[in-house]
Amino acid sequence: MWNGISTLSFKSDLIVFDTHELTSNKNRQNAQLFLMLAFLDKIVKQSKAKNQTLPIAEQHMICIAIDEAHLLD
């Protein structure tokens, strides 16, 4: 899943990561969750830097919601 070039595109208004299968293996779950959150952190920081150069009307906001996060302990 994370060992090669990705085909993810963040041009959509809604992006969903289905993490249900991660709950079957605790070690894999923790590693995948860390990688996913690190990836999202990078996207958010890039967006913030880009937004700082744009007028408010042209800025794009990002919202991250983790449904059922209590299952990922």
Phi and psi in degrees as a GROMACS rama.xvg file:
@    title "Ramachandran Plot"
@    xaxis  label "Phi"
@    yaxis  label "Psi"
@TYPE xy
-115.688  17.3877  TRP-2
-105.618  21.5887  ASN-3
-162.027  -170.698  GLY-4
-66.5126  138.212  ILE-5
-97.3165  151.774  SER-6
-107.718  15.5818  THR-7
-65.3589  139.857  LEU-8
-126.031  128.79  SER-9
-105.727  33.8453  PHE-10
-92.605  -7.33227  LYS-11
-82.858  155.682  SER-12
-76.7435  -20.3855  ASP-13
-136.713  125.899  LEU-14
-126.36  132.101  ILE-15
-120.574  129.185  VAL-16
-104.012  115.632  PHE-17
-85.7681  108.308  ASP-18
-106.585  12.0936  THR-19
-56.3099  -41.1368  HIS-20
-67.3593  -17.8202  GLU-21
-68.383  -21.3035  LEU-22
-74.0116  -8.69496  THR-23
-78.2627  -20.7294  SER-24
-137.399  112.099  ASN-25
-61.694  -43.4607  LYS-26
-64.5482  -44.2647  ASN-27
-67.3517  -38.4318  ARG-28
-58.5781  -48.9917  GLN-29
-63.0412  -43.4292  ASN-30
-65.4544  -45.198  ALA-31
-66.8249  -39.8578  GLN-32
-63.8853  -42.4809  LEU-33
-60.54  -47.1105  PHE-34
-62.6433  -41.8499  LEU-35
-64.7397  -44.3527  MET-36
-69.2389  -35.2897  LEU-37
-65.1155  -39.7107  ALA-38
-63.6351  -45.8944  PHE-39
-64.75  -36.6618  LEU-40
-59.2599  -42.8265  ASP-41
-62.4714  -44.2283  LYS-42
-63.0321  -43.2324  ILE-43
-63.6217  -43.9077  VAL-44
-65.0906  -39.841  LYS-45
-63.7189  -41.5137  GLN-46
-64.0993  -42.4254  SER-47
-61.2062  -45.1937  LYS-48
-62.2203  -41.6956  ALA-49
-66.716  -42.7539  LYS-50
-60.943  -32.2045  ASN-51
-66.4841  -16.6253  GLN-52
-98.5906  -3.71112  THR-53
-111.072  153.161  LEU-54
-64.7666  155.706  PRO-55
-54.0793  -40.1619  ILE-56
-64.0722  -21.4354  ALA-57
-102.951  -2.60778  GLU-58
-74.3331  150.955  GLN-59
-114.576  127.726  HIS-60
-95.7121  150.822  MET-61
-121.46  136.176  ILE-62
-127.142  129.007  CYS-63
-114.643  126.219  ILE-64
-126.503  132.45  ALA-65
-113.806  101.657  ILE-66
-73.6862  138.346  ASP-67
61.052  33.0887  GLU-68
-61.0995  -25.5798  ALA-69
-64.7603  -17.9443  HIS-70
-80.8104  -11.9689  LEU-71
-102.249  50.1509  LEU-72
